Amino acid sequence: MPLLDIFRSAFKGGEHTRVPLANGIMQGWIPAFESGPAACHYSYERGIREGFLANPIAQRSVRLLAEGIGQAPLACSDPRLAALVTATSAGQSLVETLAANLLLHGNGYVQIIKDAGGTPVELFALRPDRVQVVLDGKGWLVAYDYTVTGERTRIALEDEDGWPGVIAIRAMHPLDDHRGAGALEAAWQAVLIHNAATAWNRALLDNAARPSGALVYETGDGASLAHEQFERLKRELDIAFSGAANAGRPMLLDGGLKWQSMALSPADMDFATLKSAAARDIALAFGVPPMLLGLPGDNTYANYREANRALWRLTLLPLAEKLFAALREGLAPWFPQGQLGIDLDRVPALSEDRERLWSQVSDADFLSRAEKRQMLGFLPEESAE
C-alpha cells in the first residue's frame, strides 16, 4: 500500500487501520551529553533528590507554578465536576499535584475511581515514575502498569462498558510517542552547576574563604622537618586552628617556622556570577521570570507586577489549559457540557488586562449582546439560566 494511502486509512478510524508507532524510543534515545562523566547522568529519582529537594531555585519554581495553578479560582459550569477536580488526591490538591508532575516528570496520570453504577466518585493522581505504558505489537497504547513495592497493577484504558479508566496528560517530547519531557531534565545541567557552586562556596566558608596558607620551615642550612615532626605539626594545626570556632586565633611560631599567606584573588573566589547564571537557566527551563525568584540582573521586566503578569500569560495559563483540557476530555462521557478552567476575572495579576478587555468589548457597538458575552467567556443567557 502506498504511504499516502496508509496515512489516509489511519485517520478514518478503526484499530486495524492504524499505522504502527515506535515502541521504546525513549529508552533508546541517548542525549549528546550522555557521553560525558557519569556524574552528569540524569535519572528522575536523582533529579528529584538533587534538583527539587536540594536546589532552592528549582523547588521554588515548581512550587510557584504548581501552587499558583492549584490555588487559582476555578470556573466550572457543573458543581459535580468542580467537586471532583477540587478534591484532594492522597492528601494533596489534585490540580497542584498534576501540575507538579507535568513540570518534574513531563507526565501526569489520573485514575478515575467509579462507584458500582459507573459514576466517577474520585480522581486519583498516580505517581508518574511508577507508571509504565503497555503497548500492543504495533506500538499503540492499550493499558498502564502501576508498580508499588514490587506489586504491579494493570489499569485498562477503558472498563467493560467502554468508559475511560485513566486520564493521561503529557508535555511534548519529540522523540517519544507516549511519554512527555519534564522541565527538570532540561534544567539538569544548570542544577548541577548551581549545586556545585553552592558546595564550593560552603567549602570556602569552612576554610575562612581562603586557603589557610603555608608554614615555611627556614633554618638557613637547608635542613627539613622529619616525617614525625611534619605529621605532629599538621595534627596540631588541625586541632588548634581549623574550623569556625578557631577563626582568627593567633598562632605562635618558633623553630624556624614562617607563615606565608596564600589567599585566593577576588576573581578566583567569585562564584556568585556562576551561580546566578545557573539559577537563571533553571528559571528559564520552568518558565519563571527570574525577578520572581529574587535573582538580580533582570532588566526585561519593568517591575514585579509586570513579571507576575508575564508569569500568568506565558506559563501558568498555558499549563493550566493543558491540564484542564485533558480533564475535560477524559470526563466528557459523564459531563458532556462541562466547562472547566481558570476564572480569569478573579486572578489579581490579570485584573488590568481584563479591565481593558471589558472596556473594549463594551465600547464595541457593532457587537451584539450575545457576541459580547461570548468574547468575555460567558455562557449564552439561556444556558446561564
C-alpha positions as CSV (number, residue, x, y, z in Angstrom):
1,M,0.0,0.0,0.0
2,P,1.4,3.5,-0.8
3,L,2.5,5.6,2.1
4,L,-0.1,8.2,1.4
5,D,-2.9,5.6,1.5
6,I,-1.6,4.3,4.8
7,F,-2.0,7.7,6.4
8,R,-5.4,8.3,4.9
9,S,-6.7,5.0,6.2
10,A,-5.2,5.7,9.6
11,F,-7.3,8.8,10.1
12,K,-10.5,7.1,9.0
13,G,-10.7,5.3,12.4
14,G,-10.7,1.6,13.3
15,E,-8.0,-0.3,15.2
16,H,-6.9,-2.3,12.2
17,T,-6.2,0.8,10.1
18,R,-3.7,2.5,12.5
19,V,-0.1,2.9,11.4
20,P,2.5,1.4,13.7
21,L,4.0,3.6,16.4
22,A,7.6,3.4,17.6
23,N,8.0,1.2,20.7
24,G,10.5,2.2,23.3
25,I,12.0,5.3,21.6
26,M,12.6,7.0,24.9
27,Q,14.7,4.1,26.2
28,G,16.8,4.1,23.1
29,W,17.3,7.9,22.9
30,I,20.7,9.0,24.2
31,P,21.4,12.7,24.6
32,A,24.6,14.2,23.2
33,F,25.9,15.0,26.7
34,E,25.4,11.4,27.9
35,S,28.9,10.6,26.7
36,G,30.3,12.8,29.5
37,P,31.1,11.8,33.1
38,A,28.6,9.5,34.8
39,A,28.1,12.3,37.4
40,C,26.1,14.3,34.9
41,H,23.8,11.4,34.0
42,Y,20.1,12.2,34.6
43,S,17.5,10.0,36.2
44,Y,14.2,11.0,37.5
45,E,14.9,9.9,41.1
46,R,18.3,11.7,41.1
47,G,16.7,14.7,39.6
48,I,14.1,14.9,42.4
49,R,16.7,14.4,45.1
50,E,19.3,16.8,43.8
51,G,17.1,19.2,41.8
52,F,13.8,19.6,43.6
53,L,14.7,18.6,47.2
54,A,18.3,20.1,47.3
55,N,18.1,23.1,44.9
56,P,16.1,26.1,46.1
57,I,15.7,27.6,42.7
58,A,14.2,24.5,41.1
59,Q,11.9,23.8,44.1
60,R,10.7,27.4,44.3
61,S,10.0,27.4,40.5
62,V,7.9,24.2,40.7
63,R,6.1,25.3,43.9
64,L,5.4,28.8,42.4
65,L,3.8,27.2,39.3
66,A,2.0,24.2,40.9
67,E,0.6,26.2,43.8
68,G,-0.4,29.0,41.5
69,I,-2.5,26.7,39.4
70,G,-3.8,24.7,42.3
71,Q,-5.0,27.8,44.2
72,A,-6.3,29.7,41.1
73,P,-10.0,30.4,41.1
74,L,-11.9,27.7,39.2
75,A,-14.5,28.4,36.6
76,C,-16.7,25.3,36.3
77,S,-20.3,25.0,34.9
78,D,-21.1,21.8,36.8
79,P,-20.9,21.6,40.6
80,R,-20.3,17.8,40.5
81,L,-17.4,18.2,38.1
82,A,-16.0,21.0,40.3
83,A,-16.2,18.8,43.4
84,L,-14.2,16.1,41.6
85,V,-11.5,18.4,40.4
86,T,-11.1,20.4,43.6
87,A,-10.9,17.4,45.8
88,T,-7.6,16.2,47.3
89,S,-5.7,13.3,46.0
90,A,-3.6,11.4,48.5
91,G,-3.8,14.4,50.8
92,Q,-2.8,17.0,48.2
93,S,-4.7,19.1,45.8
94,L,-5.3,17.2,42.6
95,V,-4.6,20.1,40.3
96,E,-1.5,21.1,42.2
97,T,-0.1,17.5,42.1
98,L,-0.8,17.1,38.4
99,A,0.9,20.4,37.6
100,A,4.0,19.4,39.6
101,N,4.1,16.0,37.9
102,L,4.0,17.7,34.5
103,L,6.8,20.1,35.4
104,L,9.1,17.5,37.0
105,H,8.3,14.3,35.1
106,G,6.6,15.6,32.0
107,N,3.6,13.2,32.5
108,G,0.5,13.2,34.7
109,Y,-1.9,10.3,35.2
110,V,-5.3,10.4,36.8
111,Q,-7.1,7.2,37.7
112,I,-10.9,7.6,37.5
113,I,-12.4,5.8,40.5
114,K,-16.1,4.8,39.9
115,D,-18.9,3.6,42.0
116,A,-21.0,0.5,41.3
117,G,-23.1,2.4,38.8
118,G,-20.0,3.5,36.8
119,T,-20.2,7.2,38.0
120,P,-16.9,8.8,38.9
121,V,-16.5,9.4,42.6
122,E,-12.8,10.3,42.9
123,L,-9.9,11.3,40.7
124,F,-6.6,9.8,42.0
125,A,-3.3,11.2,40.8
126,L,-0.8,8.4,40.1
127,R,2.9,8.9,40.6
128,P,4.2,9.1,37.0
129,D,7.5,7.3,37.8
130,R,5.5,4.3,38.9
131,V,3.5,4.2,35.7
132,Q,4.6,2.1,32.7
133,V,2.8,2.1,29.4
134,V,1.7,-1.2,27.9
135,L,1.8,-1.3,24.1
136,D,0.5,-3.7,21.6
137,G,2.5,-5.2,18.7
138,K,2.1,-2.1,16.6
139,G,3.2,0.3,19.4
140,W,-0.3,1.6,20.3
141,L,-1.2,2.1,24.0
142,V,-3.5,-0.5,25.4
143,A,-3.1,-0.2,29.2
144,Y,-0.9,1.1,32.1
145,D,1.0,-0.9,34.7
146,Y,1.3,0.8,38.1
147,T,4.0,-0.7,40.3
148,V,4.3,-0.1,44.1
149,T,6.8,-2.0,46.2
150,G,7.2,-4.7,43.5
151,E,3.4,-5.3,43.2
152,R,2.1,-4.5,39.7
153,T,-1.4,-3.5,38.9
154,R,-2.7,-3.2,35.4
155,I,-5.1,-0.4,34.7
156,A,-7.1,-0.6,31.5
157,L,-7.7,2.4,29.3
158,E,-11.4,1.6,29.3
159,D,-13.6,-0.5,31.5
160,E,-16.1,-3.2,30.4
161,D,-18.6,-0.5,29.4
162,G,-16.2,1.4,27.3
163,W,-15.7,4.3,29.8
164,P,-12.3,5.8,30.3
165,G,-10.2,4.4,33.2
166,V,-7.2,6.7,33.1
167,I,-6.6,10.3,32.0
168,A,-3.1,10.8,30.7
169,I,-1.5,14.3,30.4
170,R,1.9,14.7,28.9
171,A,4.2,17.5,27.9
172,M,5.7,17.5,24.4
173,H,8.5,15.0,23.7
174,P,9.5,15.0,20.0
175,L,11.3,11.6,20.3
176,D,8.7,9.6,22.3
177,D,5.1,8.7,21.3
178,H,3.8,8.0,24.8
179,R,5.9,9.9,27.3
180,G,6.5,13.6,27.8
181,A,9.6,15.5,28.7
182,G,9.8,17.3,32.0
183,A,11.3,20.8,32.5
184,L,13.6,19.4,35.3
185,E,15.5,17.3,32.8
186,A,16.1,20.4,30.6
187,A,17.4,22.3,33.7
188,W,19.5,19.4,34.9
189,Q,22.9,20.7,33.8
190,A,22.2,24.1,35.4
191,V,21.1,22.4,38.6
192,L,24.4,20.5,38.7
193,I,26.3,23.8,38.2
194,H,24.3,25.6,40.8
195,N,24.7,22.8,43.4
196,A,28.4,22.6,42.7
197,A,28.9,26.3,43.1
198,T,27.0,26.2,46.4
199,A,29.2,23.3,47.7
200,W,32.3,25.2,46.6
201,N,31.2,28.4,48.4
202,R,30.4,26.4,51.5
203,A,33.9,24.9,51.5
204,L,35.4,28.3,51.2
205,L,33.4,29.5,54.2
206,D,34.5,26.5,56.2
207,N,38.1,27.5,55.4
208,A,37.7,31.2,56.2
209,A,37.0,31.9,52.5
210,R,40.7,31.3,51.6
211,P,43.4,28.7,52.0
212,S,45.0,28.7,55.4
213,G,48.3,29.5,53.8
214,A,51.6,27.7,54.3
215,L,54.1,27.2,57.1
216,V,57.6,27.5,55.7
217,Y,60.5,25.9,57.6
218,E,63.5,28.2,57.2
219,T,66.8,27.3,59.0
220,G,69.3,28.6,56.6
221,D,71.2,25.3,56.4
222,G,68.8,23.6,54.0
223,A,67.5,21.2,56.7
224,S,63.9,20.0,56.5
225,L,61.4,18.7,59.1
226,A,61.5,15.0,59.9
227,H,58.4,13.0,59.0
228,E,57.3,12.6,62.6
229,Q,57.7,16.4,63.1
230,F,55.7,17.2,60.0
231,E,52.8,14.9,61.0
232,R,52.8,16.3,64.6
233,L,52.7,19.9,63.3
234,K,49.9,19.1,60.9
235,R,47.9,17.4,63.6
236,E,48.3,20.3,66.0
237,L,47.2,22.8,63.3
238,D,44.1,20.8,62.6
239,I,43.1,20.7,66.3
240,A,44.0,24.2,67.3
241,F,43.4,26.4,64.2
242,S,40.9,24.8,61.8
243,G,37.1,25.2,61.9
244,A,34.8,28.2,62.5
245,A,35.4,28.2,66.3
246,N,39.1,28.9,65.8
247,A,38.7,31.6,63.2
248,G,41.2,34.5,63.8
249,R,43.0,32.6,66.6
250,P,46.6,33.9,66.8
251,M,49.4,31.5,66.1
252,L,52.8,31.3,67.9
253,L,55.6,30.2,65.6
254,D,59.1,29.1,66.6
255,G,62.0,26.9,65.5
256,G,62.4,28.5,62.0
257,L,58.7,28.4,61.0
258,K,57.4,31.2,59.0
259,W,53.8,31.9,57.9
260,Q,53.2,32.7,54.3
261,S,49.7,33.7,53.2
262,M,48.1,32.0,50.1
263,A,44.8,33.8,49.8
264,L,42.8,33.5,46.6
265,S,42.2,36.5,44.5
266,P,38.7,38.0,44.3
267,A,38.4,36.8,40.7
268,D,39.1,33.2,41.8
269,M,36.6,33.4,44.6
270,D,33.8,35.0,42.5
271,F,31.3,32.2,42.1
272,A,28.3,34.5,42.5
273,T,28.2,35.2,38.8
274,L,28.3,31.5,38.0
275,K,25.6,30.7,40.5
276,S,23.4,33.5,39.2
277,A,23.8,32.3,35.6
278,A,22.9,28.8,36.5
279,A,19.9,29.9,38.6
280,R,18.6,31.9,35.6
281,D,18.9,28.9,33.4
282,I,16.8,26.9,35.9
283,A,14.2,29.6,36.0
284,L,14.2,29.7,32.2
285,A,13.6,26.0,31.9
286,F,10.5,26.2,34.1
287,G,9.3,29.4,32.6
288,V,9.5,31.6,35.7
289,P,10.7,35.2,35.4
290,P,13.9,35.4,37.4
291,M,12.7,38.5,39.2
292,L,10.0,36.5,41.0
293,L,12.7,34.2,42.4
294,G,14.8,37.1,43.8
295,L,17.5,36.8,41.2
296,P,19.4,40.0,40.3
297,G,20.3,41.4,37.0
298,D,16.9,41.1,35.2
299,N,16.1,44.2,33.1
300,T,13.4,42.5,30.9
301,Y,10.5,43.4,33.2
302,A,9.8,47.0,34.3
303,N,8.7,45.9,37.8
304,Y,7.4,43.0,39.8
305,R,3.9,43.4,38.7
306,E,4.8,43.1,35.0
307,A,6.9,40.0,35.8
308,N,3.9,38.5,37.6
309,R,1.6,39.2,34.7
310,A,4.1,37.6,32.3
311,L,4.3,34.5,34.5
312,W,0.5,34.1,34.2
313,R,0.3,34.8,30.5
314,L,3.3,32.9,29.3
315,T,3.5,29.9,31.7
316,L,0.6,29.4,34.2
317,L,-2.3,29.8,31.8
318,P,-0.9,27.5,29.0
319,L,0.0,24.9,31.6
320,A,-3.4,25.2,33.3
321,E,-5.2,24.9,29.9
322,K,-3.3,21.8,29.0
323,L,-4.2,20.2,32.3
324,F,-7.9,21.2,32.3
325,A,-8.3,20.3,28.7
326,A,-7.2,16.8,29.4
327,L,-9.5,16.6,32.4
328,R,-12.5,17.9,30.3
329,E,-11.8,15.3,27.6
330,G,-11.4,12.4,30.0
331,L,-14.5,13.2,31.9
332,A,-16.6,14.2,28.9
333,P,-18.6,10.9,28.9
334,W,-20.1,11.9,32.3
335,F,-20.0,15.7,31.9
336,P,-20.5,16.3,28.1
337,Q,-21.4,20.0,28.6
338,G,-18.9,20.6,31.5
339,Q,-16.8,23.7,31.2
340,L,-13.6,23.7,33.2
341,G,-10.8,26.3,33.5
342,I,-9.5,29.3,35.4
343,D,-11.7,32.2,36.2
344,L,-9.6,35.0,34.7
345,D,-11.8,37.7,36.2
346,R,-10.7,36.6,39.7
347,V,-7.0,36.5,39.1
348,P,-5.4,39.7,40.6
349,A,-2.4,39.6,38.3
350,L,-4.6,39.8,35.2
351,S,-7.1,42.4,36.5
352,E,-5.7,45.2,34.3
353,D,-5.8,43.0,31.2
354,R,-9.4,42.0,32.0
355,E,-10.5,45.6,32.6
356,R,-9.0,46.6,29.3
357,L,-10.8,43.8,27.5
358,W,-14.1,44.6,29.2
359,S,-13.8,48.3,28.2
360,Q,-13.0,47.4,24.6
361,V,-15.9,44.9,24.3
362,S,-18.3,47.3,26.0
363,D,-17.4,50.1,23.6
364,A,-17.8,47.8,20.5
365,D,-21.3,48.9,19.3
366,F,-21.2,46.7,16.3
367,L,-21.2,43.6,18.6
368,S,-24.5,42.1,19.8
369,R,-25.1,41.2,23.5
370,A,-24.6,37.5,22.8
371,E,-21.3,38.2,20.9
372,K,-20.0,40.3,23.8
373,R,-20.9,37.5,26.3
374,Q,-19.0,35.0,24.2
375,M,-15.9,37.2,23.9
376,L,-15.8,37.7,27.6
377,G,-16.1,33.9,28.2
378,F,-19.7,33.8,29.5
379,L,-22.3,31.2,28.6
380,P,-25.3,32.2,26.5
381,E,-28.1,33.7,28.5
382,E,-30.4,30.8,28.0
383,S,-27.7,28.4,29.1
384,A,-26.9,30.5,32.1
385,E,-30.5,30.4,33.3
